[in-house]
């Protein structure tokens, strides 16, 4: 009988002096068959240093199919961006988007699930081995145990992408009502949520950092859905009002504005060796044509090389965060 090697991660972990807790943003009550259920609650975990020195908390929003754990620790066991933000004086809130992680999913309240997340899909997204520049993935693609643990955190998205984004944005809007103004940091599939949240609470969103947000505009994302309204699957408040997704698609660039995003600092971060980076310049162009002020930050231009789509937890994740911290210091 094979014996597993003992591994106690706390024996090697760096000591952390923080305050932490969690709470829930409830979903709405719905009635079915004479009973009352709750649809789409959102789990929120928070951490803060002993002294919070930064004026606005940071809300970290995970990518598609995953959960908030992607911000806590890297696959090779180092502190993730959540801890690094805390060390810089920020209060940090990490969410599990409705239907993901600790935010429960049931088909009778959230609708049909999308497809399961495959090993092959994970490799295609995060380390396809088709770009020799990608040198920062934190474990060998040939390590089956590491791959098992990485894939274990993934689950299906709701099949209805517009509904999923609507729930995400509605819940985070309530979160901002509770905690006050904040900075949003999104990754991949949560990128559209950032635009929708700012559309709902323009006075409460002080900046958005979008790490390779889902795109480009109007894209059909495999196994996820269509960005029918350009940069989102759910409607946004354009000026003049757009009565349909087709009207947004047919509009001339600059003819529709997004007043809630005007003047909002937006940073879109892309990685040197990520195939997903190509979606970000068209997304920035769409935002800026609608009156926003989105900046592109390509990590390789700042001396941070070798990253793919999972840059927030790759081997040089600390280096990848530095230009983001500098931008926030200068912009917020």
C-alpha positions in Angstrom: 0.0 0.0 0.0 1.5 3.3 -1.1 2.0 5.9 1.6 1.4 9.6 0.9 4.1 11.9 2.0 3.1 14.2 4.9 2.7 17.8 4.0 1.9 20.5 6.6 1.8 23.8 4.7 1.8 25.9 7.9 5.4 24.8 8.7 6.7 26.7 5.7 4.2 29.6 5.4 5.3 33.2 6.0 3.7 34.6 9.2 0.9 37.0 8.5 -0.4 39.6 10.9 -3.8 40.5 9.7 -7.5 40.8 10.6 -9.9 38.6 8.7 -13.5 37.5 8.5 -16.3 36.8 6.2 -19.9 37.6 5.5 -22.6 37.0 2.9 -24.4 39.3 0.4 -27.8 37.6 0.3 -29.6 36.8 -2.9 -33.3 37.6 -3.5 -36.0 35.3 -2.3 -37.9 33.3 -4.9 -41.0 31.2 -4.5 -41.3 27.8 -6.1 -43.8 25.1 -5.4 -45.1 26.8 -2.3 -41.6 27.1 -0.8 -39.2 30.0 -0.5 -35.6 29.8 -1.7 -32.7 32.2 -2.0 -31.1 32.7 -5.4 -27.5 33.6 -6.0 -26.0 34.7 -2.6 -22.4 35.9 -2.7 -19.7 34.9 -0.3 -17.3 37.6 0.8 -14.0 37.0 2.7 -12.0 40.0 3.9 -8.6 40.7 5.2 -7.1 43.9 6.6 -3.8 45.0 8.1 -3.6 46.1 11.7 -3.6 49.7 10.4 -5.4 50.4 7.1 -3.4 53.1 5.5 -5.0 53.2 2.0 -8.3 55.2 1.6 -10.2 52.6 -0.4 -10.5 48.8 0.0 -9.8 46.5 -2.9 -12.4 44.0 -4.1 -10.8 41.1 -5.9 -13.0 39.3 -8.4 -12.0 35.9 -9.8 -12.2 34.5 -13.3 -14.6 32.2 -15.0 -15.4 28.8 -13.4 -12.9 29.4 -10.6 -13.3 31.0 -7.2 -11.8 33.6 -4.9 -9.0 31.3 -3.8 -7.0 32.3 -6.9 -6.1 35.5 -5.0 -5.0 33.9 -1.8 -2.1 31.5 -2.5 -0.3 30.6 -5.6 -0.2 27.0 -6.9 3.4 26.8 -5.7 2.5 27.9 -2.2 3.5 31.6 -2.1 1.3 34.4 -0.8 -1.0 35.7 -3.6 -2.2 39.2 -4.5 -4.7 39.4 -1.6 -1.9 39.2 0.9 0.3 41.6 -1.0 -2.4 44.2 -1.1 -2.9 43.8 2.7 0.9 44.3 3.2 0.6 47.6 1.3 -2.1 48.9 3.7 -5.3 48.0 1.9 -8.3 46.3 3.3 -9.1 43.5 0.8 -12.4 41.7 0.0 -12.3 38.5 -2.0 -15.6 37.3 -3.4 -16.9 34.0 -4.7 -19.2 35.1 -7.6 -22.7 33.8 -7.4 -22.8 30.1 -8.3 -19.0 29.7 -7.8 -17.0 28.4 -4.9 -18.8 28.9 -1.6 -21.6 30.8 -3.3 -24.1 28.0 -3.8 -25.3 26.8 -7.2 -28.6 25.0 -7.8 -30.2 24.7 -11.2 -33.7 25.3 -9.8 -32.7 28.8 -8.7 -29.8 29.8 -11.0 -30.8 27.9 -14.2 -28.9 25.4 -16.2 -25.2 24.9 -15.7 -22.7 25.4 -18.4 -20.2 22.6 -19.3 -17.8 21.2 -16.8 -14.2 22.5 -16.8 -11.8 20.0 -18.4 -8.1 19.4 -17.9 -7.6 20.2 -21.5 -9.4 23.5 -21.2 -7.3 24.5 -18.3 -4.1 23.7 -20.1 -5.3 25.5 -23.3 -6.1 28.7 -21.3 -3.2 28.8 -18.8 -0.2 27.0 -20.3 -0.8 25.8 -23.9 3.0 25.4 -24.5 2.6 27.1 -27.8 4.6 30.2 -26.9 8.3 29.8 -25.9 8.1 33.1 -24.1 5.8 31.6 -21.4 8.3 30.8 -18.7 6.5 31.7 -15.5 3.9 28.9 -15.0 4.3 27.8 -11.4 4.4 24.0 -11.9 5.5 21.6 -14.6 2.7 20.7 -17.1 3.9 17.1 -16.6 3.2 17.1 -12.8 -0.1 15.2 -12.5 -0.5 15.9 -8.8 -0.1 19.7 -9.2 -2.5 19.6 -12.2 -5.1 17.7 -10.2 -5.0 20.3 -7.4 -5.2 23.2 -9.9 -8.2 21.8 -11.7 -10.0 20.8 -8.5 -11.1 24.4 -7.8 -12.9 24.8 -11.1 -16.6 24.3 -11.7 -19.3 25.2 -14.3 -20.5 28.7 -14.9 -24.2 29.4 -15.2 -25.2 28.7 -18.8 -27.0 32.1 -19.1 -24.0 34.5 -19.2 -26.2 37.6 -19.1 -27.9 36.4 -15.9 -24.6 35.4 -14.4 -23.1 38.9 -15.0 -26.3 40.6 -13.8 -26.1 38.7 -10.5 -22.4 39.4 -10.1 -22.9 43.1 -10.6 -26.1 43.3 -8.5 -24.4 41.6 -5.6 -21.2 43.6 -5.7 -23.2 46.8 -6.0 -24.9 45.8 -2.7 -21.4 45.1 -1.3 -20.3 48.6 -2.2 -23.4 50.0 -0.5 -22.3 48.2 2.6 -18.5 49.0 2.6 -18.4 52.3 0.8 -16.2 53.3 -2.2 -13.7 50.7 -3.4 -11.3 49.7 -6.1 -12.3 46.7 -8.3 -9.7 44.2 -9.5 -11.1 41.8 -12.0 -9.6 38.8 -13.8 -10.6 37.3 -17.1 -14.4 36.4 -17.1 -15.1 38.9 -14.3 -13.8 41.7 -16.4 -17.3 42.6 -17.8 -18.6 42.6 -14.2 -16.3 45.6 -13.5 -17.9 47.7 -16.2 -21.4 46.7 -15.0 -20.7 47.4 -11.4 -19.4 50.9 -12.3 -22.5 51.4 -14.4 -24.6 50.6 -11.3 -22.5 52.5 -8.7 -20.4 55.1 -10.5 -19.8 57.1 -7.3 -18.7 54.0 -5.4 -16.1 52.6 -7.8 -12.9 54.6 -7.5 -10.9 52.6 -10.1 -10.9 49.4 -12.0 -7.9 47.2 -12.7 -8.9 44.6 -15.3 -6.4 41.7 -15.7 -6.9 40.4 -19.2 -10.7 41.0 -19.2 -13.0 38.8 -21.3 -13.3 40.1 -24.8 -12.9 41.4 -27.4 -16.2 43.3 -27.9 -19.1 41.3 -29.2 -17.1 38.0 -29.0 -18.6 34.6 -28.6 -16.6 33.0 -25.8 -16.3 29.2 -26.2 -18.2 27.3 -23.5 -19.3 30.7 -21.8 -21.4 32.9 -24.0 -21.8 36.0 -26.1 -20.8 39.5 -25.2 -23.9 40.8 -26.9 -23.7 44.4 -25.6 -20.1 44.8 -26.7 -18.0 44.5 -23.6 -20.7 42.7 -21.6 -23.4 40.1 -22.0 -25.8 42.1 -19.8 -27.2 45.5 -20.7 -25.4 48.7 -19.8 -26.8 52.3 -19.6 -25.7 54.0 -22.8 -26.4 57.6 -23.7 -28.5 57.9 -25.8 -30.2 54.8 -24.5 -29.6 51.7 -26.6 -32.8 49.7 -26.9 -31.1 46.5 -27.9 -27.8 44.7 -28.2 -28.2 44.9 -32.0 -28.3 48.7 -31.7 -25.0 48.7 -29.8 -23.4 46.5 -32.4 -24.7 48.7 -35.3 -23.7 52.0 -33.7 -20.8 54.0 -35.0 -17.8 54.2 -32.6 -18.3 57.3 -30.4 -22.0 57.6 -31.0 -22.9 55.8 -27.8 -21.5 57.0 -24.5 -21.2 55.3 -21.1 -21.6 58.3 -18.7 -21.0 56.2 -15.6 -17.5 55.3 -16.8 -16.5 58.9 -17.7 -13.5 60.0 -15.7 -13.1 56.6 -14.0 -9.5 55.4 -13.8 -9.3 52.1 -15.7 -6.2 50.0 -16.1 -6.2 46.9 -18.4 -3.2 44.6 -17.8 -2.0 42.1 -20.4 0.8 39.5 -20.3 3.6 38.9 -22.7 2.8 35.3 -23.6 -0.9 35.1 -23.2 -3.1 34.5 -26.2 -5.9 36.3 -24.4 -3.9 39.6 -24.3 -5.0 40.4 -27.9 -8.6 40.9 -26.7 -7.7 43.9 -24.5 -6.7 46.6 -27.0 -10.2 46.4 -28.7 -11.8 46.4 -25.3 -9.9 49.6 -24.4 -10.9 51.1 -27.7 -14.5 50.4 -27.1 -14.4 51.9 -23.6 -12.6 55.0 -24.7 -14.9 55.6 -27.7 -17.7 55.5 -25.2 -16.0 58.2 -23.1 -14.0 56.2 -20.6 -10.3 56.7 -20.0 -8.9 53.1 -20.2 -5.1 52.6 -20.2 -3.3 49.5 -21.4 -0.4 48.2 -19.3 1.5 45.4 -21.1 3.7 43.8 -18.5 6.6 43.1 -20.9 6.8 46.9 -21.5 7.4 47.3 -17.8 10.1 44.6 -17.6 7.9 41.8 -16.4 8.4 38.9 -18.8 7.2 35.3 -19.4 3.6 35.5 -18.2 0.4 33.9 -19.5 -3.2 34.4 -18.6 -2.7 33.3 -15.0 -0.2 36.1 -14.3 -1.8 36.8 -10.9 -0.4 33.6 -9.5 2.6 32.7 -11.7 6.2 32.5 -10.4 6.7 36.2 -10.8 3.3 37.3 -9.5 4.9 39.8 -7.1 6.7 41.5 -9.9 3.5 41.5 -12.0 1.7 43.3 -9.2 4.2 46.1 -8.8 3.2 48.2 -11.8 -0.4 47.8 -10.7 0.4 49.1 -7.3 2.3 52.0 -8.8 -0.6 52.9 -11.1 -3.0 52.9 -8.2 -0.7 55.1 -6.2 -0.7 57.6 -9.0 -4.3 57.4 -10.2 -6.4 57.0 -7.1 
